C-alpha cells in the first residue's frame, strides 16, 4: 500500500470519527435543551425549525466557500459564526416562545448575506493596486 493511499485512508477515517463525534454532540445538545426547557415530552416546532434552517444555512455557506476549505482559519470562523448564531437564536427563542417558524426565512437570508460578506472580507482575493 502506498503512502498516499494510507494517507487518504487515515484522513477518511478521521473524517468519519469527526462526523460521529459531531452527531453525538448534536444529540447531547438536543437532549440538554429538552431538559433545560422542560419539554421532555416533545420538542417545540420552533426549535426543530431552528435546527433545520441552521443546517441549511451552514451547508449552503460552506458549500459556496469551497475555495477557503484549505484554510484552518475558515473552519474556526465557521465555528465562531455557528456559535454566535446558536447563542442569538437560543436567546430569541427563550425570550420569545411565540416565534413563528416562517420568520426564519427572512432572517436566514440576511444571515447568509452577512456570513458571505464576513468570509469575503476575511478570505476573499484582494485586488492588487
C-alpha positions as CSV (number, residue, x, y, z in Angstrom):
1,X,0.0,0.0,0.0
2,X,1.4,3.4,-1.0
3,X,1.9,6.2,1.5
4,X,-0.7,8.3,-0.5
5,X,-3.3,5.6,-0.2
6,X,-2.6,5.2,3.5
7,X,-2.8,9.0,4.0
8,X,-6.2,9.1,2.3
9,X,-7.5,6.2,4.4
10,X,-6.3,8.0,7.6
11,X,-8.0,11.3,6.5
12,X,-11.2,9.5,5.6
13,X,-11.2,7.6,9.0
14,X,-10.6,10.9,10.8
15,X,-13.5,12.4,8.9
16,X,-15.8,9.6,9.9
17,X,-14.7,9.9,13.5
18,X,-15.3,13.7,13.4
19,X,-18.8,13.2,11.9
20,X,-19.6,10.6,14.6
21,X,-18.5,13.0,17.3
22,X,-20.4,15.9,15.8
23,X,-23.6,13.8,15.7
24,X,-23.2,12.7,19.3
25,X,-22.6,16.3,20.3
26,X,-25.7,17.4,18.4
27,X,-27.8,14.7,20.1
28,X,-26.4,15.6,23.5
29,X,-27.2,19.3,22.9
30,X,-30.8,18.5,21.9
31,X,-31.2,16.3,25.0
32,X,-29.7,19.1,27.2
33,X,-32.1,21.6,25.5
34,X,-35.1,19.4,26.2
35,X,-34.2,19.0,29.8
36,X,-33.3,22.8,30.2
37,X,-36.6,23.9,28.6
38,X,-38.7,21.3,30.5
39,X,-40.0,19.9,27.2
40,X,-39.1,16.3,28.0
41,X,-42.2,15.1,26.2
42,X,-41.7,16.8,22.9
43,X,-39.5,19.4,21.2
44,X,-41.4,22.6,20.2
45,X,-41.6,23.2,16.4
46,X,-39.6,26.5,16.5
47,X,-36.6,24.6,17.9
48,X,-36.9,22.0,15.2
49,X,-37.2,24.8,12.6
50,X,-34.0,26.3,14.1
51,X,-32.1,23.1,13.6
52,X,-33.3,22.7,10.0
53,X,-32.6,26.2,9.0
54,X,-29.3,26.2,10.7
55,X,-28.2,23.1,8.9
56,X,-29.3,24.6,5.6
57,X,-27.7,27.9,6.2
58,X,-24.3,26.4,7.1
59,X,-24.5,23.7,4.4
60,X,-25.0,26.4,1.7
61,X,-22.4,28.8,3.2
62,X,-19.7,26.1,3.5
63,X,-20.5,24.7,0.0
64,X,-20.3,28.1,-1.6
65,X,-16.9,28.7,0.2
66,X,-15.1,25.7,-1.2
67,X,-12.1,27.8,-2.1
68,X,-11.5,28.6,1.6
69,X,-11.7,25.0,2.8
70,X,-7.9,24.6,2.9
71,X,-7.6,27.4,5.5
72,X,-7.9,26.3,9.1
73,X,-9.0,29.8,9.9
74,X,-12.0,29.3,7.7
75,X,-13.2,26.4,9.8
76,X,-12.6,28.4,13.0
77,X,-14.5,31.3,11.6
78,X,-17.4,29.0,10.7
79,X,-17.4,27.5,14.2
80,X,-17.5,31.0,15.6
81,X,-20.4,32.0,13.3
82,X,-22.2,28.9,14.3
83,X,-21.8,29.6,18.0
84,X,-22.9,33.2,17.6
85,X,-25.9,32.1,15.5
86,X,-27.0,29.5,18.0
87,X,-26.5,31.8,21.0
88,X,-28.5,34.5,19.4
89,X,-31.4,32.2,18.5
90,X,-31.3,30.4,21.8
91,X,-31.8,33.8,23.5
92,X,-34.5,34.8,21.0
93,X,-36.5,31.5,21.3
94,X,-36.1,31.5,25.1
95,X,-37.4,35.1,25.4
96,X,-40.0,34.9,22.7
97,X,-41.5,31.4,22.5
98,X,-44.2,32.6,20.1
99,X,-41.6,32.9,17.4
100,X,-43.1,31.5,14.2
101,X,-41.2,29.1,12.0
102,X,-41.8,31.1,8.9
103,X,-39.9,34.0,10.4
104,X,-36.6,32.0,10.0
105,X,-36.7,32.6,6.2
106,X,-36.0,36.3,6.1
107,X,-33.6,36.1,9.0
108,X,-31.6,33.3,7.3
109,X,-31.4,35.2,4.0
110,X,-30.0,38.2,5.9
111,X,-27.6,35.9,7.8
112,X,-26.4,34.2,4.6
113,X,-25.5,37.5,3.1
114,X,-23.8,38.6,6.3
115,X,-21.8,35.3,6.5
116,X,-20.8,35.6,2.9
117,X,-19.6,39.2,3.4
118,X,-17.7,38.2,6.5
119,X,-16.0,35.3,4.7
120,X,-15.2,37.5,1.7
121,X,-13.6,40.2,3.9
122,X,-11.6,37.6,5.8
123,X,-10.6,35.3,2.9
124,X,-11.5,36.8,-0.4
125,X,-9.0,37.7,-3.0
126,X,-7.9,41.3,-2.8
127,X,-7.2,43.3,-5.9
128,X,-3.6,44.5,-6.1
129,X,-3.2,48.2,-6.6
